[in-house]
Amino acid sequence: MNDPALPTPAATPEVPQTSNRSALLIVFLVVFIDLLGFGIVLPMLPVFGDEYAVRVLPVDASEAMVGAVVGILMSVFSLMQFIFAPIWGRLSDRVGRRPILILGLVGSVCSYALFGYAASLTPQDHAALALALFFVTRIGAGIFGATIGTAQAVIADSTPPDKRKHGMAIIGAAFGIGFTFGPLIGFAAMKFFRSDDGTINYAAHGAIGYTAAALSFIALLLAIRLLPETRRFADTAHSARRGPALAAFRVMFGNSVLGPIVLTFFLATLGFAAFEVTLGLLLRDVFGFNDKEGEMFLFFAYVGFVLMLTQGVLYRRLAKKWREETFMTVGILFMGLGVGSLGLVCYLHNQNPESSLMGLLFAALTISVVGFAFLTPSAQALVSRRSESGEQGEVLGVNQSAAALARIIGPILGVTLYKATEDHMLPYLLGGLIVLMMLPMMPRIRRAGDATP
């Protein structure tokens, strides 16, 4: 039953018996800064499409063409993460976690600073240059933000197996905090960086990117000063497996122990990404929110807030009693119910456009995010615990790369299905179904855990 290409469950690595608090703190900051910038940029991209892309494309360009440019601008970030997450992970197995994370922070400083400069350029005079720089910054942010897999490897290096899911929840909490305050910063910018006639003060608008760059620079200084090297080279003579980094995907999915976990993580992220990218459209079309006023930022902030509380408080308390497989099962059920309920919101609105559905919307969002928050750190912890210490970086990098691939496919699938019908139900019904399809895999995943010595 064991695959020779990857480590078996019996090869669970030895790990320190106490957590390395300095390493955990820096990892928290790295992920927080990365998601802070992501949370700022994600809700603003449609605005950039309206104000920059329309001036670069031919005057007779359709809205679909403008939307395609914005879609590519969003997807290129995940594409870079898909490519580079296993590469950074493998490098961290060879040279250590510390230099890879520091390099990632250096790249984040440069990317956010360049984003600030691009955002300060007026679309009337510099639309082509600004749009090109936005693509450069998204590519750079994707490349250097792909070190999250390496950050997860630091968690694996620094926590004993029975605390691994607690450690992975730290990353989820940092994700939630960053994704809470990022949209709030964007909302403040939309409100306060506009003049009385509704135009944007672009010099002040660029301050958003510079602020994110400054925070990344602070995290960089802290990493240089405080981050220890957590990689233990003496235990891992087998770690330098050769061959293309992306070939690890074939090996991973062909492994009977790790493959089902990574596939579950991929499908969960796919369903969540399809819901996430259509949330703004749903708020506009069903609830009449005005994206020009920045109201949608508050809903993205709410998603991050629920994620932060769930993984930072609720998950860590329940982790004393629940196994990872239990968290994953409950997470699948919650996500399936929550995402599917958004389809019910669309259906009820179609039946009675005047009905008040805000309560159902918040319930569906909350249940969906709680389910996602239960599932993801548990899957990451299982992948780590069932891998060799010498391949933690690469294996966790492949797992993160699978999530990036889901974030490429998810938005395309979600928006296409959303626009396919007037009632907009399809992405949520299909998303809920995709998530629930993972339930039959859970007994197999649990049996693999029971077989682990």
C-alpha positions in Angstrom: 0.0 0.0 0.0 3.0 2.3 0.5 4.4 4.2 -2.4 8.2 4.1 -2.7 8.4 7.5 -4.5 7.4 9.4 -1.4 7.9 8.7 2.4 5.5 6.3 4.1 3.5 7.2 7.2 6.0 5.2 9.3 8.6 7.7 8.3 7.1 10.6 10.3 10.0 12.9 11.2 11.4 13.5 14.6 10.7 17.0 15.7 11.5 19.3 18.6 9.4 18.6 21.6 8.9 22.3 22.3 7.8 25.0 19.9 10.3 27.5 18.7 8.4 30.8 19.6 10.7 33.1 17.6 10.2 31.1 14.5 6.5 30.9 14.9 6.3 34.7 15.5 8.2 35.5 12.4 6.2 33.1 10.3 3.0 34.7 11.6 4.3 38.1 10.5 5.4 36.9 7.1 2.0 35.4 6.3 0.2 38.4 7.8 2.1 40.9 5.7 1.6 38.8 2.6 -2.1 38.6 3.0 -2.4 42.2 4.1 -1.1 43.3 0.7 -3.3 40.6 -1.0 -6.4 41.9 0.9 -5.7 45.4 -0.2 -5.2 44.6 -3.8 -7.9 42.0 -4.5 -11.0 44.2 -4.0 -9.3 47.1 -5.9 -8.4 45.2 -9.1 -11.8 45.8 -10.8 -11.4 49.5 -10.2 -8.0 49.3 -11.9 -9.6 47.6 -14.8 -12.1 50.4 -15.2 -9.6 53.2 -14.9 -6.5 51.8 -16.6 -7.4 48.9 -19.0 -10.1 50.8 -20.7 -7.6 53.5 -21.7 -5.0 51.0 -23.0 -7.4 48.8 -25.0 -8.9 50.0 -28.3 -11.8 52.4 -27.9 -14.2 49.8 -29.3 -13.1 47.1 -26.8 -16.0 45.3 -25.2 -16.5 45.0 -21.5 -15.6 41.3 -21.9 -12.1 42.3 -23.1 -11.6 44.7 -20.2 -12.8 41.9 -17.9 -10.3 39.5 -19.4 -7.4 41.9 -18.7 -8.5 42.2 -15.1 -9.0 38.4 -14.8 -5.5 37.8 -16.1 -4.2 40.4 -13.7 -5.8 38.5 -10.9 -4.8 35.0 -12.1 -1.1 35.7 -12.8 -0.5 36.0 -9.0 -1.8 32.4 -8.5 0.0 31.2 -11.6 3.4 32.3 -10.1 2.5 30.7 -6.8 1.6 27.5 -8.6 5.0 27.4 -10.3 7.3 28.7 -7.5 5.8 27.2 -4.3 7.4 23.7 -4.9 10.6 25.4 -6.1 11.0 27.5 -3.0 10.1 24.5 -0.9 12.7 22.3 -2.4 15.3 25.1 -2.1 14.4 25.5 1.6 15.0 21.7 2.1 18.5 22.2 0.7 19.7 25.6 1.9 17.4 26.2 4.9 14.2 28.0 5.6 15.7 31.3 6.8 17.3 32.5 3.6 14.2 31.6 1.5 11.8 33.5 3.8 14.2 36.5 4.0 14.4 36.5 0.2 10.6 36.4 0.0 10.3 39.4 2.2 12.9 41.3 0.2 10.8 40.6 -2.9 7.6 41.6 -1.1 9.1 45.0 -0.1 10.1 45.7 -3.8 6.7 44.5 -5.2 4.6 46.6 -2.8 6.8 49.6 -3.3 6.4 49.3 -7.1 2.7 48.8 -6.7 2.6 52.1 -4.7 4.3 53.9 -7.5 2.0 52.4 -10.2 -1.1 53.3 -8.2 0.1 56.9 -8.0 0.2 57.2 -11.8 -2.9 58.8 -13.3 -4.8 56.8 -15.9 -5.3 59.8 -18.0 -1.5 60.3 -18.6 0.2 57.0 -17.8 -2.4 54.2 -18.3 -0.1 51.9 -20.3 2.8 52.2 -18.0 0.7 51.8 -14.8 -1.0 48.7 -16.2 2.3 47.1 -17.2 3.7 47.8 -13.7 0.6 46.3 -12.1 1.3 43.1 -14.0 5.0 43.2 -12.9 3.9 43.7 -9.2 1.4 40.9 -9.4 4.0 38.6 -10.9 6.6 39.6 -8.3 4.1 39.3 -5.4 3.1 35.8 -6.7 6.7 34.7 -7.0 7.9 35.9 -3.6 4.6 35.2 -1.8 5.0 31.5 -2.8 7.2 31.1 0.2 4.1 30.3 2.3 4.9 26.7 1.8 8.3 27.3 3.3 6.6 29.1 6.2 4.5 26.0 6.8 7.8 24.0 6.7 9.0 26.2 9.6 5.9 25.3 11.5 6.6 21.6 10.8 10.2 22.0 12.0 9.2 23.9 15.1 6.3 21.9 16.5 5.9 18.3 17.8 3.5 16.1 15.8 0.6 16.4 18.4 0.9 20.2 18.1 1.2 20.4 14.3 -2.4 21.4 13.7 -2.1 24.1 16.3 0.9 25.5 14.4 -0.8 25.4 11.0 -3.7 27.3 12.6 -1.3 30.1 13.4 -0.8 30.6 9.6 -4.6 30.5 9.1 -5.0 33.1 11.9 -2.4 35.3 10.2 -4.2 34.8 6.9 -7.4 36.0 8.5 -6.0 39.0 10.2 -4.2 40.1 7.0 -7.3 39.6 5.0 -9.4 41.5 7.5 -7.2 44.6 7.7 -6.2 44.7 4.0 -9.7 45.3 2.8 -10.3 47.8 5.6 -7.3 49.8 4.4 -8.6 49.6 0.9 -12.0 50.7 2.1 -10.4 53.7 3.9 -8.6 54.6 0.7 -11.7 54.5 -1.3 -13.5 56.8 1.2 -10.7 59.3 2.1 -8.5 59.4 -1.0 -11.3 60.9 -3.2 -11.9 64.5 -3.7 -15.4 66.1 -3.4 -16.1 65.6 -7.1 -15.4 61.8 -6.7 -12.0 61.7 -8.4 -9.1 59.9 -6.8 -6.0 61.6 -5.4 -3.5 59.2 -7.0 -0.6 60.4 -5.0 -2.4 59.5 -1.8 -3.7 56.3 -3.4 -0.1 55.2 -4.0 0.4 55.4 -0.2 -1.4 52.1 0.2 1.4 50.2 -1.6 4.1 52.2 0.2 2.4 51.3 3.6 2.4 47.6 2.7 6.1 47.9 1.6 7.0 49.5 4.9 5.3 46.8 6.9 7.1 44.2 4.8 10.4 46.0 5.5 9.7 45.8 9.3 9.0 42.1 9.0 12.2 41.7 7.0 14.2 43.4 9.8 12.6 41.2 12.4 13.3 38.1 10.3 17.0 39.1 9.9 17.2 39.8 13.7 15.0 37.1 15.2 14.3 34.2 12.8 16.4 31.1 13.6 17.2 28.4 11.1 14.8 25.6 11.9 15.9 23.2 9.2 17.9 20.2 10.7 20.2 19.0 7.9 21.8 16.1 9.8 18.6 14.0 9.6 18.1 14.3 5.9 20.7 12.7 3.7 17.9 11.7 1.3 16.4 15.2 0.9 18.2 16.2 -2.3 15.9 14.4 -4.7 16.7 15.5 -8.2 14.5 16.3 -11.1 12.1 19.2 -12.0 10.3 20.6 -9.0 7.0 20.4 -10.8 7.5 16.7 -11.3 6.7 16.4 -7.6 3.1 16.9 -8.5 3.0 13.5 -10.3 4.8 11.8 -7.4 2.5 13.4 -4.8 -0.8 12.6 -6.4 0.4 9.1 -7.1 1.1 8.5 -3.4 -1.7 6.6 -1.7 -1.1 8.3 1.7 -0.6 12.0 0.7 -2.5 12.1 -2.6 -6.1 12.0 -1.2 -5.2 14.8 1.3 -3.7 17.1 -1.3 -6.7 16.4 -3.6 -9.1 17.3 -0.8 -7.1 20.5 -0.2 -7.2 21.3 -3.9 -11.0 20.8 -4.2 -11.7 22.8 -1.1 -9.7 25.7 -2.3 -11.3 25.4 -5.8 -14.8 25.7 -4.3 -13.8 28.5 -2.0 -12.1 30.5 -4.8 -15.2 30.2 -7.0 -17.3 31.6 -4.2 -14.8 34.2 -3.2 -14.3 35.8 -6.7 -18.1 36.0 -7.3 -18.9 37.5 -3.9 -18.5 41.1 -5.2 -20.8 40.4 -8.2 -23.4 38.9 -5.8 -23.3 41.9 -3.6 -23.7 44.2 -6.6 -26.4 42.3 -8.4 -28.5 41.0 -5.6 -28.0 43.5 -2.8 -27.3 46.6 -4.8 -23.9 47.5 -3.3 -21.9 50.2 -4.9 -18.3 49.1 -5.6 -17.3 52.7 -6.3 -18.0 53.6 -2.7 -15.9 50.7 -1.4 -18.7 49.0 0.5 -17.7 45.6 -0.7 -14.4 45.9 1.1 -16.3 45.5 4.4 -17.6 42.1 3.3 -14.2 40.9 2.4 -13.0 42.2 5.8 -15.8 40.2 7.4 -14.7 37.0 5.7 -11.1 37.6 7.1 -12.5 38.4 10.5 -14.4 35.1 10.7 -11.4 33.2 9.4 -9.2 34.9 12.1 -11.5 34.1 15.0 -12.1 30.5 13.8 -8.5 29.6 13.4 -7.1 31.8 16.1 -9.5 30.9 18.8 -12.1 28.2 18.1 -9.9 25.8 16.1 -7.1 25.9 18.7 -9.5 25.1 21.5 -11.2 22.2 19.7 -7.8 20.9 18.6 -7.3 19.5 22.1 -10.1 17.0 21.5 -10.5 16.6 17.7 -8.3 14.8 15.2 -7.4 16.4 11.9 -9.7 14.0 10.1 -12.6 15.1 12.2 -11.9 18.8 11.5 -11.8 18.0 7.8 -15.1 16.1 7.8 -16.9 18.9 9.7 -15.2 21.5 7.4 -16.4 19.7 4.3 -20.0 19.6 5.6 -19.9 23.3 6.7 -18.4 24.5 3.4 -20.9 22.4 1.3 -23.8 23.8 3.3 -22.6 27.4 3.3 -21.6 27.7 -0.3 -24.8 25.9 -1.4 -26.8 28.4 0.7 -25.5 31.2 -1.4 -27.3 29.5 -4.3 -30.5 29.6 -2.2 -29.9 33.4 -1.7 -29.9 33.8 -5.5 -33.0 31.7 -5.9 -35.0 33.6 -3.2 -34.0 36.9 -4.7 -35.1 35.7 -8.1 -38.5 34.7 -6.7 -38.9 37.9 -4.7 -36.4 40.7 -5.5 -37.8 42.8 -2.6 -37.2 40.1 0.1 -34.6 40.8 2.8 -31.9 38.2 2.5 -29.0 39.9 4.4 -29.4 37.6 7.4 -29.2 34.5 5.2 -26.2 36.0 3.4 -24.2 36.5 6.6 -25.2 33.0 7.8 -24.0 31.4 4.5 -20.7 33.4 4.6 -20.0 32.5 8.2 -20.7 28.8 7.7 -18.6 28.6 4.5 -15.6 30.4 6.1 -15.7 28.4 9.3 -15.7 25.2 7.2 -12.8 26.4 5.2 -11.0 27.4 8.4 -11.5 23.9 9.9 -10.4 22.1 6.7 -7.2 23.8 5.5 -4.9 23.7 8.6 -5.9 20.2 9.2 -5.0 19.1 5.7 -1.7 21.0 5.9 -0.9 19.3 9.3 -1.6 15.8 7.9 0.5 16.4 4.9 3.4 17.5 7.1 3.0 14.7 9.7 3.0 12.0 7.0 6.1 13.3 5.2 9.8 12.9 5.8 11.6 15.8 7.6 14.0 16.1 4.6 11.1 16.9 2.3 8.9 19.1 4.4 9.6 22.2 2.3 9.0 20.5 -1.1 5.9 18.5 0.0 4.2 21.5 1.7 5.2 23.6 -1.3 3.5 21.2 -3.7 0.4 21.3 -1.4 0.4 25.1 -1.5 1.0 25.0 -5.3 -2.1 22.8 -5.6 -4.1 25.5 -3.8 -2.6 28.1 -6.2 -3.8 26.1 -9.2 -7.2 26.0 -7.6 -7.1 29.8 -7.3 -6.4 30.0 -11.0 -9.2 27.7 -12.1 -11.7 28.8 -9.4 -12.2 32.4 -10.5 -12.5 31.4 -14.2 -15.0 28.7 -13.4 -16.9 30.8 -10.9 -17.3 33.9 -13.1 -18.2 31.9 -16.1 -20.9 30.0 -14.3 -22.2 33.2 -12.6 -22.8 34.9 -15.9 -24.2 31.8 -17.6 -27.7 32.3 -16.1 -29.7 35.2 -14.9 -30.4 33.8 -11.5 -26.6 33.3 -10.8 -27.1 30.1 -8.8 -24.7 27.8 -10.7 -21.3 28.7 -9.1 -22.7 28.2 -5.6 -24.6 25.0 -6.3 -21.6 23.5 -8.2 -19.2 24.8 -5.6 -21.1 23.2 -2.8 -21.3 19.9 -4.7 -17.6 19.9 -5.4 -16.9 20.3 -1.7 -19.3 17.6 -0.6 -17.7 15.2 -3.2 -14.7 15.1 -0.8 -16.6 13.2 1.9 -16.1 9.7 0.4 -12.3 10.3 0.6 -12.4 10.9 4.4 -12.5 7.2 5.5 -9.5 6.4 3.4 -7.6 9.4 4.8 -8.6 8.3 8.4 -7.5 4.7 7.8 -4.1 5.9 6.6 -3.8 7.9 9.9 -4.8 4.9 11.9 -2.1 2.8 10.2 0.6 5.3 11.2 2.6 4.0 14.1 
